[in-house]
Amino acid sequence: FPVTIKGVVGRIDEIGKNQSRLILINDANSRVPIIASRARVRGILAGNGSNLMEILYLPKKHNIEVGDLIFTSGDGDTLPSGLFIGTVKQVEEESVFVAMAQDIAAANVVTIVDY
């Protein structure tokens, strides 16, 4: 999975001889199991092509707040637990939106971690 000094930016989907296919965490096809740091609430972070991703499958009475940090949960064994993804920027009655930790356009160095 690709990371920057600020956090996870995506995952490797395919590996070729001289290149790899990366799916950015905010891609519309991206789904990542997450946990909110303070609230300890789990969900699935869904990319939508924008800078704000939505957390799906939250309990109706979650206690996630703006400013909460979002990490990978390790559920589903797709990514290890505890990797920083982003910060909650907006909470609505039925939706929670998260901004990526790293602006992809500003990422100069990306490290690929084998998991």
Rosetta blueprint (number, residue, H / E / L):
1 F L
2 P E
3 V E
4 T E
5 I L
6 K L
7 G E
8 V E
9 V L
10 G E
11 R E
12 I E
13 D E
14 E E
15 I E
16 G L
17 K L
18 N L
19 Q L
20 S E
21 R E
22 L E
23 I E
24 L E
25 I L
26 N L
27 D L
28 A L
29 N L
30 S L
31 R E
32 V E
33 P E
34 I E
35 I E
36 A E
37 S L
38 R L
39 A L
40 R L
41 V L
42 R E
43 G E
44 I E
45 L E
46 A E
47 G L
48 N L
49 G L
50 S L
51 N L
52 L E
53 M E
54 E E
55 I E
56 L E
57 Y L
58 L L
59 P L
60 K L
61 K L
62 H L
63 N L
64 I L
65 E L
66 V L
67 G L
68 D L
69 L E
70 I E
71 F E
72 T E
73 S L
74 G L
75 D H
76 G H
77 D H
78 T L
79 L L
80 P L
81 S L
82 G L
83 L L
84 F E
85 I E
86 G E
87 T E
88 V E
89 K E
90 Q E
91 V E
92 E L
93 E L
94 E L
95 S L
96 V E
97 F E
98 V E
99 A E
100 M E
101 A L
102 Q L
103 D L
104 I H
105 A H
106 A H
107 A L
108 N L
109 V L
110 V L
111 T E
112 I E
113 V L
114 D L
115 Y L
